[in-house]
Amino acid sequence: MENETTREKKGFDKISKCCELAASEGYQYVWIDTCCIDKASSAELSEAINSMFDYYGRSGKCFVYLDVEIPDGNMTSQDLENARWTSRGW
């Protein structure tokens, strides 16, 4: 994750900020589903999706990255309802 090629990839900032946030809260490790699951392998994807409930249930804290603009730093319930991540299958 520290070489220049990786830093230029789409999503690197999201991963970097997640790690910074987790460290600021005293955590040493993070599990990020968007990069910890090989979506090319249907068997791995299926196993990971089935395990997510357990992963999140046993986590100390769950951070959610919302790819939405939040006007004035305030998110309404309508903004949350309209966020694209709320329609994910799991």
KOLGU-4560 file (N, C-alpha, C; in nm, 3 decimals, padded with zeros to 5 digits):
<recs>
<n_xx: 00.081 n_yy: -00.120 n_zz: 00.000 ca_xx: 00.000 ca_yy: 00.000 ca_zz: 00.000 c_xx: 00.086 c_yy: 00.126 c_zz: 00.000 mol: A seq: 1 type: MET>
<n_xx: 00.214 n_yy: 00.110 n_zz: 00.016 ca_xx: 00.298 ca_yy: 00.229 ca_zz: 00.030 c_xx: 00.371 c_yy: 00.268 c_zz: -00.097 mol: A seq: 2 type: GLU>
<n_xx: 00.363 n_yy: 00.191 n_zz: -00.206 ca_xx: 00.435 ca_yy: 00.232 ca_zz: -00.327 c_xx: 00.353 c_yy: 00.333 c_zz: -00.407 mol: A seq: 3 type: ASN>
<n_xx: 00.421 n_yy: 00.403 n_zz: -00.496 ca_xx: 00.356 ca_yy: 00.511 ca_zz: -00.572 c_xx: 00.241 c_yy: 00.461 c_zz: -00.659 mol: A seq: 4 type: GLU>
<n_xx: 00.255 n_yy: 00.344 n_zz: -00.719 ca_xx: 00.149 ca_yy: 00.291 ca_zz: -00.805 c_xx: 00.020 c_yy: 00.273 c_zz: -00.727 mol: A seq: 5 type: THR>
<n_xx: 00.031 n_yy: 00.221 n_zz: -00.606 ca_xx: -00.088 ca_yy: 00.198 ca_zz: -00.524 c_xx: -00.151 c_yy: 00.330 c_zz: -00.483 mol: A seq: 6 type: THR>
<n_xx: -00.071 n_yy: 00.427 n_zz: -00.449 ca_xx: -00.123 ca_yy: 00.557 ca_zz: -00.406 c_xx: -00.202 c_yy: 00.628 c_zz: -00.515 mol: A seq: 7 type: ARG>
<n_xx: -00.180 n_yy: 00.592 n_zz: -00.640 ca_xx: -00.249 ca_yy: 00.656 ca_zz: -00.752 c_xx: -00.380 c_yy: 00.586 c_zz: -00.789 mol: A seq: 8 type: GLU>
<n_xx: -00.406 n_yy: 00.470 n_zz: -00.730 ca_xx: -00.526 ca_yy: 00.395 ca_zz: -00.765 c_xx: -00.652 c_yy: 00.458 c_zz: -00.707 mol: A seq: 9 type: LYS>
<n_xx: -00.761 n_yy: 00.437 n_zz: -00.778 ca_xx: -00.890 ca_yy: 00.486 ca_zz: -00.733 c_xx: -00.923 c_yy: 00.422 c_zz: -00.598 mol: A seq: 10 type: LYS>
<n_xx: -00.965 n_yy: 00.500 n_zz: -00.504 ca_xx: -01.004 ca_yy: 00.448 ca_zz: -00.374 c_xx: -00.895 c_yy: 00.451 c_zz: -00.269 mol: A seq: 11 type: GLY>
<n_xx: -00.771 n_yy: 00.484 n_zz: -00.308 ca_xx: -00.662 ca_yy: 00.484 ca_zz: -00.210 c_xx: -00.690 c_yy: 00.583 c_zz: -00.098 mol: A seq: 12 type: PHE>
<n_xx: -00.743 n_yy: 00.699 n_zz: -00.131 ca_xx: -00.768 ca_yy: 00.801 ca_zz: -00.029 c_xx: -00.870 c_yy: 00.750 c_zz: 00.074 mol: A seq: 13 type: ASP>
<n_xx: -00.972 n_yy: 00.677 n_zz: 00.027 ca_xx: -01.073 ca_yy: 00.621 ca_zz: 00.118 c_xx: -01.006 c_yy: 00.524 c_zz: 00.215 mol: A seq: 14 type: LYS>
<n_xx: -00.919 n_yy: 00.440 n_zz: 00.165 ca_xx: -00.850 ca_yy: 00.342 ca_zz: 00.250 c_xx: -00.757 c_yy: 00.412 c_zz: 00.347 mol: A seq: 15 type: ILE>
<n_xx: -00.684 n_yy: 00.509 n_zz: 00.298 ca_xx: -00.590 ca_yy: 00.584 ca_zz: 00.382 c_xx: -00.662 c_yy: 00.656 c_zz: 00.495 mol: A seq: 16 type: SER>
<n_xx: -00.771 n_yy: 00.722 n_zz: 00.462 ca_xx: -00.848 ca_yy: 00.795 ca_zz: 00.564 c_xx: -00.910 c_yy: 00.700 c_zz: 00.666 mol: A seq: 17 type: LYS>
<n_xx: -00.953 n_yy: 00.583 n_zz: 00.621 ca_xx: -01.008 ca_yy: 00.483 ca_zz: 00.714 c_xx: -00.901 c_yy: 00.441 c_zz: 00.814 mol: A seq: 18 type: CYS>
<n_xx: -00.783 n_yy: 00.416 n_zz: 00.765 ca_xx: -00.672 ca_yy: 00.376 ca_zz: 00.854 c_xx: -00.638 c_yy: 00.487 c_zz: 00.952 mol: A seq: 19 type: CYS>
<n_xx: -00.638 n_yy: 00.611 n_zz: 00.904 ca_xx: -00.610 ca_yy: 00.725 ca_zz: 00.993 c_xx: -00.719 c_yy: 00.737 c_zz: 01.101 mol: A seq: 20 type: GLU>
<n_xx: -00.843 n_yy: 00.724 n_zz: 01.061 ca_xx: -00.954 ca_yy: 00.734 ca_zz: 01.156 c_xx: -00.946 c_yy: 00.622 c_zz: 01.261 mol: A seq: 21 type: LEU>
<n_xx: -00.923 n_yy: 00.500 n_zz: 01.215 ca_xx: -00.913 ca_yy: 00.387 ca_zz: 01.307 c_xx: -00.796 c_yy: 00.407 c_zz: 01.404 mol: A seq: 22 type: ALA>
<n_xx: -00.682 n_yy: 00.452 n_zz: 01.355 ca_xx: -00.566 ca_yy: 00.476 ca_zz: 01.442 c_xx: -00.596 c_yy: 00.585 c_zz: 01.544 mol: A seq: 23 type: ALA>
<n_xx: -00.669 n_yy: 00.688 n_zz: 01.502 ca_xx: -00.701 ca_yy: 00.797 ca_zz: 01.594 c_xx: -00.794 c_yy: 00.750 c_zz: 01.706 mol: A seq: 24 type: SER>
<n_xx: -00.865 n_yy: 00.639 n_zz: 01.682 ca_xx: -00.956 ca_yy: 00.582 ca_zz: 01.782 c_xx: -00.889 c_yy: 00.469 c_zz: 01.860 mol: A seq: 25 type: GLU>
<n_xx: -00.758 n_yy: 00.447 n_zz: 01.834 ca_xx: -00.682 ca_yy: 00.347 ca_zz: 01.910 c_xx: -00.678 c_yy: 00.207 c_zz: 01.850 mol: A seq: 26 type: GLY>
<n_xx: -00.727 n_yy: 00.191 n_zz: 01.728 ca_xx: -00.726 ca_yy: 00.059 ca_zz: 01.664 c_xx: -00.596 c_yy: 00.040 c_zz: 01.585 mol: A seq: 27 type: TYR>
<n_xx: -00.546 n_yy: -00.084 n_zz: 01.584 ca_xx: -00.424 ca_yy: -00.115 ca_zz: 01.512 c_xx: -00.452 c_yy: -00.177 c_zz: 01.375 mol: A seq: 28 type: GLN>
<n_xx: -00.572 n_yy: -00.230 n_zz: 01.356 ca_xx: -00.605 ca_yy: -00.300 ca_zz: 01.232 c_xx: -00.741 c_yy: -00.255 c_zz: 01.180 mol: A seq: 29 type: TYR>
<n_xx: -00.758 n_yy: -00.266 n_zz: 01.049 ca_xx: -00.888 ca_yy: -00.242 ca_zz: 00.987 c_xx: -00.916 c_yy: -00.356 c_zz: 00.889 mol: A seq: 30 type: VAL>
<n_xx: -01.041 n_yy: -00.381 n_zz: 00.864 ca_xx: -01.084 ca_yy: -00.475 ca_zz: 00.761 c_xx: -01.175 c_yy: -00.396 c_zz: 00.670 mol: A seq: 31 type: TRP>
<n_xx: -01.136 n_yy: -00.385 n_zz: 00.545 ca_xx: -01.213 ca_yy: -00.305 ca_zz: 00.448 c_xx: -01.268 c_yy: -00.400 c_zz: 00.343 mol: A seq: 32 type: ILE>
<n_xx: -01.399 n_yy: -00.417 n_zz: 00.342 ca_xx: -01.457 ca_yy: -00.518 ca_zz: 00.254 c_xx: -01.431 c_yy: -00.493 c_zz: 00.107 mol: A seq: 33 type: ASP>
<n_xx: -01.418 n_yy: -00.368 n_zz: 00.065 ca_xx: -01.398 ca_yy: -00.340 ca_zz: -00.077 c_xx: -01.262 c_yy: -00.384 c_zz: -00.127 mol: A seq: 34 type: THR>
<n_xx: -01.167 n_yy: -00.404 n_zz: -00.038 ca_xx: -01.036 ca_yy: -00.449 ca_zz: -00.086 c_xx: -00.994 c_yy: -00.582 c_zz: -00.023 mol: A seq: 35 type: CYS>
<n_xx: -01.073 n_yy: -00.637 n_zz: 00.065 ca_xx: -01.039 ca_yy: -00.766 ca_zz: 00.128 c_xx: -01.115 c_yy: -00.882 c_zz: 00.065 mol: A seq: 36 type: CYS>
<n_xx: -01.195 n_yy: -00.856 n_zz: -00.036 ca_xx: -01.272 ca_yy: -00.961 ca_zz: -00.100 c_xx: -01.235 c_yy: -00.967 c_zz: -00.247 mol: A seq: 37 type: ILE>
<n_xx: -01.198 n_yy: -01.085 n_zz: -00.293 ca_xx: -01.168 ca_yy: -01.105 ca_zz: -00.435 c_xx: -01.300 c_yy: -01.127 c_zz: -00.508 mol: A seq: 38 type: ASP>
<n_xx: -01.349 n_yy: -01.021 n_zz: -00.572 ca_xx: -01.479 ca_yy: -01.029 ca_zz: -00.639 c_xx: -01.474 c_yy: -01.113 c_zz: -00.767 mol: A seq: 39 type: LYS>
<n_xx: -01.353 n_yy: -01.144 n_zz: -00.813 ca_xx: -01.340 ca_yy: -01.228 ca_zz: -00.933 c_xx: -01.368 c_yy: -01.374 c_zz: -00.901 mol: A seq: 40 type: ALA>
<n_xx: -01.359 n_yy: -01.410 n_zz: -00.775 ca_xx: -01.385 ca_yy: -01.548 ca_zz: -00.733 c_xx: -01.525 c_yy: -01.555 c_zz: -00.671 mol: A seq: 41 type: SER>
<n_xx: -01.617 n_yy: -01.620 n_zz: -00.742 ca_xx: -01.755 ca_yy: -01.626 ca_zz: -00.691 c_xx: -01.761 c_yy: -01.703 c_zz: -00.559 mol: A seq: 42 type: SER>
<n_xx: -01.675 n_yy: -01.804 n_zz: -00.543 ca_xx: -01.674 ca_yy: -01.880 ca_zz: -00.417 c_xx: -01.627 c_yy: -01.791 c_zz: -00.301 mol: A seq: 43 type: ALA>
<n_xx: -01.521 n_yy: -01.714 n_zz: -00.322 ca_xx: -01.471 ca_yy: -01.626 ca_zz: -00.216 c_xx: -01.572 c_yy: -01.516 c_zz: -00.186 mol: A seq: 44 type: GLU>
<n_xx: -01.632 n_yy: -01.461 n_zz: -00.290 ca_xx: -01.732 ca_yy: -01.356 ca_zz: -00.271 c_xx: -01.850 c_yy: -01.408 c_zz: -00.189 mol: A seq: 45 type: LEU>
<n_xx: -01.899 n_yy: -01.525 n_zz: -00.223 ca_xx: -02.012 ca_yy: -01.583 ca_zz: -00.150 c_xx: -01.975 c_yy: -01.609 c_zz: -00.004 mol: A seq: 46 type: SER>
<n_xx: -01.858 n_yy: -01.665 n_zz: 00.019 ca_xx: -01.814 ca_yy: -01.693 ca_zz: 00.156 c_xx: -01.799 c_yy: -01.564 c_zz: 00.236 mol: A seq: 47 type: GLU>
<n_xx: -01.742 n_yy: -01.461 n_zz: 00.173 ca_xx: -01.721 ca_yy: -01.334 ca_zz: 00.241 c_xx: -01.853 c_yy: -01.267 c_zz: 00.278 mol: A seq: 48 type: ALA>
<n_xx: -01.948 n_yy: -01.268 n_zz: 00.186 ca_xx: -02.078 ca_yy: -01.208 ca_zz: 00.213 c_xx: -02.147 c_yy: -01.280 c_zz: 00.329 mol: A seq: 49 type: ILE>
<n_xx: -02.137 n_yy: -01.412 n_zz: 00.329 ca_xx: -02.198 ca_yy: -01.490 ca_zz: 00.437 c_xx: -02.129 c_yy: -01.465 c_zz: 00.572 mol: A seq: 50 type: ASN>
<n_xx: -02.003 n_yy: -01.425 n_zz: 00.569 ca_xx: -01.927 ca_yy: -01.400 ca_zz: 00.692 c_xx: -01.938 c_yy: -01.257 c_zz: 00.743 mol: A seq: 51 type: SER>
<n_xx: -01.985 n_yy: -01.165 n_zz: 00.658 ca_xx: -01.987 ca_yy: -01.023 ca_zz: 00.696 c_xx: -02.066 c_yy: -00.996 c_zz: 00.823 mol: A seq: 52 type: MET>
<n_xx: -02.177 n_yy: -01.062 n_zz: 00.840 ca_xx: -02.258 ca_yy: -01.039 ca_zz: 00.959 c_xx: -02.174 c_yy: -01.065 c_zz: 01.084 mol: A seq: 53 type: PHE>
<n_xx: -02.099 n_yy: -01.173 n_zz: 01.082 ca_xx: -02.013 ca_yy: -01.207 ca_zz: 01.195 c_xx: -01.899 c_yy: -01.107 c_zz: 01.211 mol: A seq: 54 type: ASP>
<n_xx: -01.836 n_yy: -01.069 n_zz: 01.099 ca_xx: -01.726 ca_yy: -00.971 ca_zz: 01.105 c_xx: -01.773 c_yy: -00.841 c_zz: 01.169 mol: A seq: 55 type: TYR>
<n_xx: -01.883 n_yy: -00.788 n_zz: 01.119 ca_xx: -01.931 ca_yy: -00.661 ca_zz: 01.170 c_xx: -01.984 c_yy: -00.674 c_zz: 01.313 mol: A seq: 56 type: TYR>
<n_xx: -02.045 n_yy: -00.786 n_zz: 01.343 ca_xx: -02.098 ca_yy: -00.808 ca_zz: 01.477 c_xx: -01.989 c_yy: -00.815 c_zz: 01.583 mol: A seq: 57 type: GLY>
<n_xx: -01.872 n_yy: -00.866 n_zz: 01.547 ca_xx: -01.763 ca_yy: -00.879 ca_zz: 01.643 c_xx: -01.665 c_yy: -00.761 c_zz: 01.640 mol: A seq: 58 type: ARG>
<n_xx: -01.690 n_yy: -00.665 n_zz: 01.553 ca_xx: -01.597 ca_yy: -00.552 ca_zz: 01.542 c_xx: -01.612 c_yy: -00.458 c_zz: 01.661 mol: A seq: 59 type: SER>
<n_xx: -01.502 n_yy: -00.391 n_zz: 01.695 ca_xx: -01.507 ca_yy: -00.292 ca_zz: 01.802 c_xx: -01.584 c_yy: -00.169 c_zz: 01.758 mol: A seq: 60 type: GLY>
<n_xx: -01.574 n_yy: -00.138 n_zz: 01.631 ca_xx: -01.642 ca_yy: -00.022 ca_zz: 01.575 c_xx: -01.652 c_yy: -00.043 c_zz: 01.425 mol: A seq: 61 type: LYS>
<n_xx: -01.759 n_yy: 00.006 n_zz: 01.368 ca_xx: -01.778 ca_yy: -00.005 ca_zz: 01.224 c_xx: -01.786 c_yy: 00.135 c_zz: 01.165 mol: A seq: 62 type: CYS>
<n_xx: -01.695 n_yy: 00.166 n_zz: 01.075 ca_xx: -01.698 ca_yy: 00.294 ca_zz: 01.005 c_xx: -01.760 c_yy: 00.270 c_zz: 00.868 mol: A seq: 63 type: PHE>
<n_xx: -01.844 n_yy: 00.361 n_zz: 00.825 ca_xx: -01.908 ca_yy: 00.348 ca_zz: 00.694 c_xx: -01.869 c_yy: 00.469 c_zz: 00.611 mol: A seq: 64 type: VAL>
<n_xx: -01.818 n_yy: 00.442 n_zz: 00.491 ca_xx: -01.783 ca_yy: 00.549 ca_zz: 00.399 c_xx: -01.905 c_yy: 00.576 c_zz: 00.312 mol: A seq: 65 type: TYR>
<n_xx: -01.960 n_yy: 00.693 n_zz: 00.325 ca_xx: -02.075 ca_yy: 00.733 ca_zz: 00.245 c_xx: -02.026 c_yy: 00.819 c_zz: 00.130 mol: A seq: 66 type: LEU>
<n_xx: -02.044 n_yy: 00.772 n_zz: 00.010 ca_xx: -01.999 ca_yy: 00.845 ca_zz: -00.107 c_xx: -02.109 c_yy: 00.944 c_zz: -00.150 mol: A seq: 67 type: ASP>
<n_xx: -02.139 n_yy: 01.036 n_zz: -00.059 ca_xx: -02.241 ca_yy: 01.137 ca_zz: -00.084 c_xx: -02.192 c_yy: 01.271 c_zz: -00.034 mol: A seq: 68 type: VAL>
<n_xx: -02.242 n_yy: 01.375 n_zz: -00.094 ca_xx: -02.211 ca_yy: 01.508 ca_zz: -00.044 c_xx: -02.304 c_yy: 01.540 c_zz: 00.072 mol: A seq: 69 type: GLU>
<n_xx: -02.247 n_yy: 01.595 n_zz: 00.177 ca_xx: -02.327 ca_yy: 01.630 ca_zz: 00.294 c_xx: -02.328 c_yy: 01.783 c_zz: 00.304 mol: A seq: 70 type: ILE>
<n_xx: -02.441 n_yy: 01.845 n_zz: 00.270 ca_xx: -02.447 ca_yy: 01.990 ca_zz: 00.273 c_xx: -02.428 c_yy: 02.044 c_zz: 00.414 mol: A seq: 71 type: PRO>
<n_xx: -02.341 n_yy: 02.140 n_zz: 00.428 ca_xx: -02.315 ca_yy: 02.206 ca_zz: 00.557 c_xx: -02.275 c_yy: 02.109 c_zz: 00.667 mol: A seq: 72 type: ASP>
<n_xx: -02.228 n_yy: 01.991 n_zz: 00.632 ca_xx: -02.185 ca_yy: 01.894 ca_zz: 00.732 c_xx: -02.299 c_yy: 01.827 c_zz: 00.806 mol: A seq: 73 type: GLY>
<n_xx: -02.422 n_yy: 01.849 n_zz: 00.761 ca_xx: -02.539 ca_yy: 01.789 ca_zz: 00.827 c_xx: -02.607 c_yy: 01.693 c_zz: 00.731 mol: A seq: 74 type: ASN>
<n_xx: -02.624 n_yy: 01.570 n_zz: 00.775 ca_xx: -02.691 ca_yy: 01.471 ca_zz: 00.692 c_xx: -02.830 c_yy: 01.444 c_zz: 00.749 mol: A seq: 75 type: MET>
<n_xx: -02.929 n_yy: 01.455 n_zz: 00.664 ca_xx: -03.066 ca_yy: 01.428 ca_zz: 00.707 c_xx: -03.097 c_yy: 01.280 c_zz: 00.685 mol: A seq: 76 type: THR>
<n_xx: -03.205 n_yy: 01.233 n_zz: 00.742 ca_xx: -03.245 ca_yy: 01.095 ca_zz: 00.720 c_xx: -03.277 c_yy: 01.071 c_zz: 00.572 mol: A seq: 77 type: SER>
<n_xx: -03.327 n_yy: 01.174 n_zz: 00.504 ca_xx: -03.355 ca_yy: 01.162 ca_zz: 00.360 c_xx: -03.225 c_yy: 01.147 c_zz: 00.282 mol: A seq: 78 type: GLN>
<n_xx: -03.121 n_yy: 01.223 n_zz: 00.320 ca_xx: -02.990 ca_yy: 01.209 ca_zz: 00.255 c_xx: -02.939 c_yy: 01.067 c_zz: 00.271 mol: A seq: 79 type: ASP>
<n_xx: -02.951 n_yy: 01.014 n_zz: 00.391 ca_xx: -02.906 ca_yy: 00.878 ca_zz: 00.420 c_xx: -02.986 c_yy: 00.776 c_zz: 00.340 mol: A seq: 80 type: LEU>
<n_xx: -03.116 n_yy: 00.795 n_zz: 00.333 ca_xx: -03.202 ca_yy: 00.703 ca_zz: 00.259 c_xx: -03.166 c_yy: 00.702 c_zz: 00.111 mol: A seq: 81 type: GLU>
<n_xx: -03.124 n_yy: 00.817 n_zz: 00.057 ca_xx: -03.092 ca_yy: 00.828 ca_zz: -00.085 c_xx: -02.948 c_yy: 00.788 c_zz: -00.118 mol: A seq: 82 type: ASN>
<n_xx: -02.866 n_yy: 00.762 n_zz: -00.017 ca_xx: -02.727 ca_yy: 00.723 ca_zz: -00.042 c_xx: -02.725 c_yy: 00.589 c_zz: -00.115 mol: A seq: 83 type: ALA>
<n_xx: -02.640 n_yy: 00.575 n_zz: -00.215 ca_xx: -02.640 ca_yy: 00.454 ca_zz: -00.297 c_xx: -02.603 c_yy: 00.329 c_zz: -00.220 mol: A seq: 84 type: ARG>
<n_xx: -02.525 n_yy: 00.342 n_zz: -00.114 ca_xx: -02.482 ca_yy: 00.224 ca_zz: -00.038 c_xx: -02.597 c_yy: 00.157 c_zz: 00.035 mol: A seq: 85 type: TRP>
<n_xx: -02.707 n_yy: 00.231 n_zz: 00.061 ca_xx: -02.819 ca_yy: 00.171 ca_zz: 00.135 c_xx: -02.893 c_yy: 00.066 c_zz: 00.053 mol: A seq: 86 type: THR>
<n_xx: -02.866 n_yy: 00.061 n_zz: -00.077 ca_xx: -02.934 ca_yy: -00.037 ca_zz: -00.162 c_xx: -02.847 c_yy: -00.160 c_zz: -00.188 mol: A seq: 87 type: SER>
<n_xx: -02.732 n_yy: -00.172 n_zz: -00.121 ca_xx: -02.645 ca_yy: -00.288 ca_zz: -00.140 c_xx: -02.716 c_yy: -00.414 c_zz: -00.092 mol: A seq: 88 type: ARG>
<n_xx: -02.684 n_yy: -00.523 n_zz: -00.156 ca_xx: -02.754 ca_yy: -00.649 ca_zz: -00.132 c_xx: -02.741 c_yy: -00.705 c_zz: 00.008 mol: A seq: 89 type: GLY>
<n_xx: -02.635 n_yy: -00.680 n_zz: 00.077 ca_xx: -02.620 ca_yy: -00.738 ca_zz: 00.210 c_xx: -02.678 c_yy: -00.648 c_zz: 00.313 mol: A seq: 90 type: TRP>
</recs>
